[in-house]
Amino acid sequence: MKRITTIFSLLMAVALVSFSCKDKASEKIVADNLQTAETRDDAQKLLPVMTFEKAEHDFGTIQRGTPQEYSFAFTNTGNAPLIITDAKSSCGCTVPNPPKEPIAPGETGELLVKFNGSGQNQVTKTITVTANTAKGSELLRIKAFVQAPEAMPAGPVK
């Protein structure tokens, strides 16, 4: 008797599974949802591209303690507004100042970088720009050869 009950239970489970999956999945697709998904996917393909005129600037030879600044020019060559969310330098002696407003496709912008002239000999500083691009960040460099100021002669000043 137990065997018949087990076989009957097994047959019922197979029948339930077989008949409950008879609907075709393609008939369950709602056309409006499909169009919404396509629109969403197309919008996600739109990305800004941050293209710099140059990614490295050399100040040349400077005297220690002489502040320097340079504006990195860039263009949004993508097809969506460019939003710079952060700009950080590799040390406190370099301060980046990115634009606060979004840059429309085809428009240009400038990222001002101020360097206080500290260090000695050859120095290189990096600036990491975080934006809503496919890469997520861009790397800029400034460099300079920093000389010590000329030594003053010892003795009284005349």
C-alpha positions as CSV (number, residue, x, y, z in Angstrom):
1,M,0.0,0.0,0.0
2,K,2.8,2.3,0.8
3,R,4.3,1.7,-2.6
4,I,1.1,2.6,-4.4
5,T,0.9,5.9,-2.4
6,T,4.5,6.8,-3.3
7,I,3.9,6.0,-7.0
8,F,0.7,8.0,-7.0
9,S,2.3,11.0,-5.3
10,L,5.2,10.9,-7.8
11,L,2.8,10.8,-10.8
12,M,0.8,13.7,-9.4
13,A,4.0,15.8,-9.0
14,V,5.0,15.0,-12.6
15,A,1.6,15.9,-13.9
16,L,1.5,19.2,-11.9
17,V,4.9,20.3,-13.3
18,S,4.0,19.2,-16.8
19,F,0.7,21.1,-17.0
20,S,1.8,24.2,-15.1
21,C,4.5,25.1,-17.7
22,K,2.4,24.9,-20.8
23,D,2.3,28.7,-21.4
24,K,4.9,30.0,-23.8
25,A,7.3,32.6,-22.5
26,S,7.0,34.7,-25.6
27,E,3.3,35.2,-25.0
28,K,4.0,36.8,-21.6
29,I,6.1,39.7,-23.1
30,V,4.4,43.1,-22.8
31,A,5.2,45.3,-25.8
32,D,5.2,48.5,-23.6
33,N,7.8,47.0,-21.3
34,L,10.0,46.0,-24.2
35,Q,9.9,49.5,-25.6
36,T,10.8,51.0,-22.2
37,A,13.7,48.6,-21.8
38,E,15.0,49.6,-25.3
39,T,14.8,53.3,-24.5
40,R,16.6,52.7,-21.1
41,D,19.4,50.7,-22.8
42,D,19.9,53.3,-25.5
43,A,20.2,56.0,-22.9
44,Q,22.9,54.0,-21.1
45,K,25.0,53.9,-24.3
46,L,25.2,57.7,-24.2
47,L,28.4,58.7,-22.5
48,P,30.6,61.7,-22.3
49,V,34.2,61.5,-23.4
50,M,36.8,63.9,-21.9
51,T,39.4,64.7,-24.5
52,F,42.3,66.9,-23.3
53,E,44.5,69.0,-25.6
54,K,47.4,67.7,-23.6
55,A,47.6,65.6,-20.5
56,E,51.0,66.8,-19.3
57,H,52.5,70.3,-18.7
58,D,56.1,71.1,-18.0
59,F,56.8,74.4,-16.2
60,G,60.5,74.1,-17.1
61,T,63.0,75.5,-14.5
62,I,61.5,77.5,-11.7
63,Q,62.7,79.0,-8.5
64,R,61.6,77.2,-5.3
65,G,58.6,78.9,-3.7
66,T,57.4,80.5,-7.0
67,P,53.7,79.7,-7.5
68,Q,52.8,78.3,-10.9
69,E,49.4,77.6,-12.6
70,Y,48.2,76.0,-15.7
71,S,44.8,75.4,-17.3
72,F,44.3,72.0,-18.9
73,A,41.8,72.6,-21.8
74,F,39.5,69.7,-22.7
75,T,36.5,69.0,-24.9
76,N,33.5,66.8,-24.3
77,T,33.7,64.7,-27.5
78,G,31.0,62.3,-26.3
79,N,27.2,62.4,-26.7
80,A,26.1,63.1,-23.1
81,P,26.8,65.9,-20.6
82,L,30.2,65.6,-18.8
83,I,30.1,65.9,-15.0
84,I,33.4,66.2,-13.1
85,T,32.7,64.8,-9.7
86,D,36.2,65.1,-8.2
87,A,39.8,66.2,-8.9
88,K,42.6,65.3,-6.5
89,S,46.4,65.8,-6.7
90,S,49.1,63.5,-5.5
91,C,50.2,66.0,-2.8
92,G,49.0,69.1,-1.0
93,C,51.4,71.4,-3.0
94,T,49.1,71.1,-6.1
95,V,45.5,72.2,-6.1
96,P,43.2,71.4,-9.0
97,N,40.1,73.5,-9.6
98,P,37.7,71.8,-12.0
99,P,34.6,73.4,-13.5
100,K,31.5,72.9,-11.4
101,E,28.8,72.9,-14.1
102,P,28.2,70.0,-16.6
103,I,30.0,70.4,-20.0
104,A,27.6,69.7,-22.9
105,P,28.6,67.5,-25.8
106,G,30.9,69.4,-28.1
107,E,31.6,72.1,-25.5
108,T,35.0,72.9,-24.0
109,G,36.2,73.5,-20.4
110,E,39.3,74.2,-18.4
111,L,40.7,72.6,-15.3
112,L,43.0,75.1,-13.5
113,V,45.9,73.5,-11.6
114,K,47.9,75.6,-9.1
115,F,51.4,74.4,-7.9
116,N,53.1,76.2,-5.1
117,G,56.6,75.6,-6.4
118,S,57.8,73.4,-3.5
119,G,60.3,70.6,-3.8
120,Q,63.7,70.4,-5.3
121,N,65.2,69.2,-8.5
122,Q,62.8,67.4,-10.9
123,V,59.3,67.1,-9.5
124,T,56.3,65.5,-11.1
125,K,52.7,65.8,-9.7
126,T,49.6,63.9,-10.9
127,I,46.0,65.0,-10.9
128,T,43.3,62.4,-11.0
129,V,40.0,63.7,-12.5
130,T,36.9,61.7,-11.7
131,A,34.0,62.1,-14.1
132,N,31.0,60.2,-15.5
133,T,33.0,58.8,-18.5
134,A,33.3,55.2,-19.5
135,K,36.8,55.1,-18.0
136,G,35.7,56.9,-14.8
137,S,38.9,58.9,-14.4
138,E,41.6,60.8,-16.3
139,L,45.2,61.3,-15.2
140,L,47.0,64.6,-15.7
141,R,50.6,65.5,-14.9
142,I,52.6,68.6,-14.2
143,K,56.3,68.7,-13.8
144,A,59.1,71.3,-13.2
145,F,62.7,71.5,-12.3
146,V,62.8,73.4,-9.0
147,Q,65.9,75.3,-8.1
148,A,66.9,76.7,-4.7
149,P,66.9,80.5,-4.6
150,E,70.3,82.1,-5.0
151,A,72.1,82.2,-1.7
152,M,72.5,85.6,-0.1
153,P,76.1,86.6,0.7
154,A,77.0,86.5,4.4
155,G,77.7,89.8,6.2
156,P,75.9,93.1,6.6
157,V,73.7,94.4,3.9
158,K,74.9,97.7,2.4
